[in-house]
């Protein structure tokens, strides 16, 4: 099973300290070596980003910063686990290093063996799990 962990936190205006970077680097190295961490990245401030929205067929672009947001996406991780509970435990471990915030865990659709797309049956099974 794969899970996307989306880290949400109040916007940070200062870069991480050397100690914070070292602690996170250690966790990332451990996760990559153990095989449960497939990918991870942190996000730069919203002042450097944009939101692209489609509503009623019209596209709009809003440049950052997003002052109305109480929390923003601070980063993400793609986890490989044997269960949702394992993904939760790994996310708890991450938050111990990352600090305040929350992670939304979302299971990632995976095609059935030998298939290049997700079937309706596979999606239904995943939703019931």
N, C-alpha and C positions, 0 to 999 in steps of 0.2 A: 504494500500500500504506500502511496505517496500522499503527503499532506503539504499544503502551502500554509506557512505561518506568516501572517501579516502583522507586523509590529506597529502599534499605534501609540503615540506618546505626545505630550505637549511639545510644540515646536521648540527646538533648541537653537540658540543663536551663537553658541560657542562650540568649537570643535571638541571632540573627546580628549581627555587628558592622556598622557603617556601610560599611566596606570590602567585606565579604562581600556585603551587600545591593546595593551599587553594581555589583560584578562580575557578580552573578547578574542584576541588572536589565539590564545591557548585553547579556548572552547572550540573555535572553528577548526583548528588543527586536529584536536581530539575527534571531533565529529566527522571530519573528512577521512581520517585514518580508519575510524571504526565503521565507516560506510553509511551512517545514518544521516549525514549532512551531504546533500547533493549539490546545493548552490545556496549562496547567501550574498546579500549586498545591503549596505546602508544607503539612505537617501540624503541628498544635499538639501538645504533649506528651500521652502516653497517659493521664496523670492526668485529662485532660478528656474521655476517650473511654470506650467500652464495647465489649465483644465480645458478639455475639448468636450463639448456636450452636443448631443443631437436630441432635439425635442420637436415634435410635430413636423419632422422632415427638414428642419433648419439646424444648421451647425453654428455654434458660437465658440469662441475661444476667449478665455479669461486668463490673463497673465497673473502670476503670483506676485506678492504673497497673498495667502488666503486668510485674511484677518478674521473672517467669520468662523473659521474652524477652531474648535477647542482642542482637538487632537488631529494629528496628521500622520500619514504613513511614514514611519521612521526607517523602515527597512523590511526585508522579507527573508525567509529561508524556505528551501524546499527539502522536506524530510522524507526519508525512506524508513518505514517502520512496519512492524508486524500487526499493529492494532492502533485504534484511536487512542486507547489508554497510554500506549507507549509514546505516541506523539504528544499527548498532554504532559507526560512526565519530562520529556525532552524540552518542551516549551517552558515548563516551570524552571528547569535548570538554566535556560537562556535568560529568563527574567531575573534570576538571582544575580546574573552578571550584568545585564543591560540596565537594570534599575526600574524606576516607575514606568508604568504604561500597561498596555494589554496586548495580547496576541489573539487574533482571530484565526482559528484553524479551519481549513477547508480541504476536504479530501479531493484529490485530483482524479478526474476520470482517466481510466486506463483501458485501452482496447483489449478485447479478449485475445488470447494467444492465437497468432496466425492471422489476425484481422488488422486492417489499417485504420479502422474507425470504430467508434463506440456504437454498439447496437442498442435498440430500445430496451432489449432484455437486460443487457449489461448495465445500462443506466438505472433501470428499475431495481435490480439487485443491489447496486451501490447505494441507492436512496433508502432501501430497507435496512441496510447493514448498520 
